[in-house]
């Protein structure tokens, strides 16, 4: 992919992200083999990355560049989960990044992927989805808008196994897709919650919604108590929205494949469904409820992810405490306390947390105004001097070619005084240019950009 154009400014938002654990520098991309093999110039244009796995596929990566292009690499499969077209449509695996044409040029900001469907949200609030998102069973589609209604704009998205959910600008929730194979198809179905929804989190076949009043509502399947209500076999009950019986103010939610976790305003964590020892599910299997987890510290945030753990595809849960420590557990192992490990190293094979993209800080800019050198940070000055050196190398090459042509002309036709004077002037270095580049390159003597960049086929 191209690497000719790069970001131009470091915004205040970027500076704020420095303290965010979902941010890395360019070198951090080397933790993924499919990105490590790229050239430095290619990696420097990557703006954000989403890494995911599924039960049937290995690792897959979707990333966005500073040129507003989206690329996919890794596992793709029959679901075409990377959203590819042309000869790469439904190919099993992509070894080198391939342009996702239907998502490029749209200023995509957020990507979420389930087992059979994916979704992307752009800066204007337009929502796209792809995969098995057609009413016809098994029909696979490339990325396309979820609705033709221009008045519907969205702020948040999440993907279940075969469905997607989104919050619109009026804090209402809509869903598309199916709760399971063979189930009815939903297209822009509105879920009626009589409060403003501020966060959504999806399991494989259920959805949790957190309101601005600190209440939690659920929708979808309840086969293992993931909705903290009576188990039911009637599929029609799956489409009924219910308020979670939680006598505390909730400030955060997270869903595993078949579980729901709530964080109370007091910092306690409550869980139900298919967690360790089926938290919240009574032994007789007839009723479910939220159960308080035993943690020694208060918690401020919940994060969930998934991956192949100990030979099985599992949910992974993370609870961040008030002092920055982290409790980690999955579907088979209970919570363990980790002190200082970065979040990205806690998820299996460095997959992304659910519905969260890793941002890449400080892609190098192509050019800066040299008049502003006194205001630039050191890495920007280094880049300016590199660009100056590259351009001067080009100028020197042109001068050498001119001198060579003049010498050849002299040899063929004889030399006039004017030609000798011109040749002598061209062969002498310009002291102003020499002094200028000497002053600039004392910041970085060893860095030189090649005049050409070889890109993979």
N, C-alpha and C positions, 0 to 999 in steps of 0.2 A: 504494500500500500504506500501511498505517497507520503513524503515527510517534508514537503517544500514550504509549508505554511504553519506558523506556530502562534501560540497565544501572545498577546502584546502587553498585558498589564497584570500585576498582582493586586487584586482588589482587597478591600477591607474584609469581605467575606472570606477570602482565602486566608488572610491573617488569622481570622477567628477559627478557621478549621485546623490550625496548627495544633490546638489543644484537643482536637477530636481524634479518637483512636481509629477512625475509619479513613485516615489519610496517610499516604506514604510518599516518599520521594521516588524518583524514576528508578533508582537502583532496587527499590522494593519489588518491582515487577519481576525480578529474576527469581522470585520464589516459585513461579509457575513455569514449568518446562516449555509450554507452548509460547510463552512470551520471552523467556530468557534467550531463545534462539534468534530473536529479532535483533537487528542492528541498533546501536545507540540512537541513531537518527530517527528510526521508526518508533522506538520506545518514548522518545522525547515529545512526541505529538499525542500520546495517549492521555486523555483527560480523566476518565473514570472507567472502572472495571467491575464486572459482575461475574463471579465464578460460582458454578452450581453443579450438582450431580443429580442423578435420578436412580431409581432402583435398577433399571435396565442398561443405563449408559454409564460411561466413565465421566471424567470431568469435562465440563464445557465452559467456554468463556465468551462473553459478549463485552466489547469495549467500545468507548466513544472517543473520537479524536478531537483535537482542537480545530480541525477542518470541518466539523459537524458531519463526520462519517461514522457509521456503526459497522463494526467487523465482528465476525464470529469465527471461532476456531475450537477444535476438539470434537466431542461427541455430538452427533446430530440426529441420527436414527430415522425411523419411519415417521416419527412425529414431526420431523423437520424443525426441531426445537430451537435451532439457531435462526429460523426465519429466512432461509436462503432460497434463491431462485436459480433458474437456468440449470446448468449441468450439475450443480451441487445440491439441487432440491432432493431431499430425503436420502442423501448419501449418508453412509454409516458414520464416517468420521472425516473431519477436515484437518489436514496436517498443517496448512498455512492459513493465516487470516484471509477470510473472504468477505467482500463488501456485502452488507445487508442493504440492498438497494432501497427497499420499501421503508426503511427507518432512517436512512441517511438524508441530510438536508432538512431535517424537521426539528432540529434543536432538542433532541431527546434528553431528558434530565433523569428519569427514573426507569429502571427495568426490573421486572419481577417475572419469575419463571416457575411453573409447576411441573408436574410429570408429563402432561399432554398439551398444555397451552402455555403461552407466554404473553406478556403485556408490557407496553411502554407508554410513558407519559411525557409529552413535550412541554416546553416552556409556556405555551399558550393554553395549556389545559386540555389539549386534544389527546384522546386515548386510542391506542392501537392494540390489536391482539392477533395471534397467529397460532398455528398448530391444529389440533382436532377441534375446531371451533365452528363446525358446520352442523346443521340439523341432521345431515346424512351421516350415519355411523361410520367412523373410520375415514371420513373425508378430511384431508389436510390442506389448510389454506396458508398463504403467505401473509405477512403483516398487512392489516387494513384497518380503517376506522371502525370502532364499535358501533357508532351511530352516525346518522346523517343530520341529526339535529344540531344546528350551529350554536344553539343557546346552551347546550350542555357542555360545561367545562369542569374538569376534575382536578383535585389537589392531592390525592393519595390513592395508591393501588396495592392490591395483593392478589396472589394466585393460589388457588387450591389445586387439586389434582387435575380436574377437568373444567374448572370454572374460574372466573376472575370477579373481583369486587372492587368498587371504587367509590370514594367520597367526592361529591360534586362541590361546587363553590358555595352552595347553600347548606352544606353539612348534611346532605342526604345520601343514602347508600343505594347503589345500583349493582345488579349482578348480571352476568352473562355466562352461558355454558350449561353444564350438567353436573349434578351431584354425584353421578356415577355412570358407568357404562350402561347403556340402554335406558337411562332415565330421560325425562322430558327435557327439551331444549328451552333455555331461558334467554331472551333477548331484551336487554335494557329493562329488566324487572326492577321496580323500586321496592325496597324494603322499608315498611312504614314504622319508624321509631319516632315517638313524639317528643324527642329532644334533639339537640344538635350533636351529631356524632363527630368526635375529634380524632378517633383512631380506630382502625380495623386490623384484625389479624386473622389469617386463614389457616385451617387445618386441611387435611386431604378432602374432607367432605363436610366440614362445618365452618362457621364464621362467628367470631366474637366482635362486638362493637362497643366501644367506650364512649360515653356521652360527656358533655361539658358539666353535667351534674354529678359525675362520679359513679354513674350506674353502668351496668354491663348487660347487654342483650345478646342473645345467641340465635343462630339460624342454622339449619342443616341436620345432618345425621347425629344420632345419639346412641350408637350401638354399644359403646363401652363407657358411657357416662360422660362424654366430653362436653356435654351441655349442662351438666350438674342438675339433671331433672330425671323424671321417671323414664326408664327404658321403654321404647316402643318399636313395634314391628310395622306399623302402618306408615307407608311412605308419605302419605299426605301430611303427617305430623312434622316431617322434615322441613316443610315450607312455612311452618308457623313460628313466628318470632316470639321468644320468651325472655322475660327479665330474669337474670341470674339472681338467685336468692343469696344475697351477700349483704349482711347488715353493717357494712362499713363503706366508707367512701373509697372508691377505687381510683388510682391515679395512673395505672399502666396495665396492659394486657399483653399476652403472647400465647400463640397457639402452636402446639406440636402437631404431629400427624393426627393423633386422636386424643388430644388433651387441651385443656385451657388453664392458663395460669394467670392469677390476678395479684396485683401489688396494692396493698391498702395504703391509705394516706399516712398510717403510723409506721410504715416500713416493713410490714409482715407480708409473707408470700403464701398464697393459698392456691391449691391445685385440685383438679378433678380429671377423670378419664384415664387413659392408658399411660400413666406415668409409672415411676418406680412403685411396685407393689400396688398398682392400680389405685393411686391416691383418690379418695372420694367415692370409690365404688364399694358398696357393702358386700359382704361375703355371700349373701343370698342372691345377689345380682338383680334385685328388683327395684332399687332406688339409689340415686346418687346424690352426692352433696360435695361442696367444697371442703377441703381439709387443709388445716394449717401445717405448713412445713416447719420442721425444727431446724432453725438456723441460729447461730450464735450472734450474728450481727444484723442490724437493720439494713434494708435494701433500698436503693434509689432508682434502679432501672432493671427491666427485663429484656433479654435478647434471646432469640431462638434461631437455630439453623438446622441443617440436616446433612447427612453424608453416610458413607459406608463405614461402619464402626464394628470391629470384631466380627467381620463376615456378614453383617446384616445392615440393611438400610434403616437408619434410625433418626429420630429427632435428637437434637442436642440443645440443652438449655443453659443459660447464663444469667446469673443474678449479680449485679454490681452493688457492693455495699457502700455505706457512707464514707468509709476511709479508702475507697478505691480497690479493695480486694474483690475477688470474684469467686462465687460458688458455681461449679460446673457439674452437670449430670446429664444422663441420656435415658433412653427407654429401658435400659437394663441395669444401670448403676446409679446409686443414690448420690446426693450432693457431696462434692469434695471441695475443700477450700484451697484456692491458689492465691498467692500473695501479689505478685507483680508481673505476671506474664501478660504481654500485649494481647488484646482480643483476637487479632488476626491469627495468632499462633495457637489459639485454643480450639478453633474449628478444624475438623478433620481435613487434611490436605489443603488447608487455607481457603476453604470455600467461604463465600460471602454469607454473612448473617441474612436471614430472610428479609427480603424487600429493602436491603441496604446495599448501596454501591460503594466500593472503595474509590476515593478521589486521589488523584495524583497531583501533588503540588509542584509548582514552578516548572512547567514545561518551558524550555528556553525560547525567548522571543527571536524573531528573525532580524529585526532591526530596531535601533533606538536612535534618537537624535543625539549626535555626538556633543552638541552644545550643552547637553545636560549631564555630562559625565560626572561632574562634581556631586550630583544628587543620586547617582546610581549606586546600587549595592555592588559588591565585589564581583559576584558571578555575572551581573549584567555588563560590567566593564570588561570582564574577560571575554564575554561574547562579542562585544563591540570590537575589541582588538582582533579577535579571530576573524571577524568579517572584514575588517580593514586589511589584515594580512592576506586573506584570500583574494580580495579585489586587487591589491597591489601585485600579487603573484601573477594575476591575469594581465595587468598592465605591463609588467616586466616581460612576460611571454610575448606580448604584442610588439614591444620595443625590440626584442631580440629578433623577431621575424622581420621587422622593418629593416634593421641593420643588415641582416643576412641578404635581403632582397637588394639593398643598395650595393652591397659588396659584389653581388653577382652581376648587377648591372654595370659596375665599374670594370669588372673583369671582361665583360663582353664588348663594351663600347668605349672604354677608357674613362678616366676620371677627370671631371672639371673641378675647378676650385670650389665652386658652390657645393658640389656633391661631397667633396672631402670635408667641407665645413659642416654640412648637415650630418654626415656620418659621425664626425667627432662629437658633435653636440648630443646626438642620440645615444652614443655609447657611454657618455658620462652619467653617473647617477645623479639624480636630483637631490641636492642636499636638504631641501625642505621636506621632501617626502621621506628621505632616509632618517632624518632627525625625528620626524613625527612618529613614524612607526617604531623607532627605537624607544621613544618615550612611552608609548602605549604598551609595547610588548614587555617592558620590565615587570608588569603585573603578572605576566604568564608567558614565559619564554618557550615552554615546551609544548604549548597547545597550538596545533595547526590543523585546520579543516582540509580534507582532500577536496580537490576541485570537482570531483564527481562522486556520486554515491551509488553503489551497486545495490539494487533492490532484488529480492527474490522473485522468481517467476510466479 
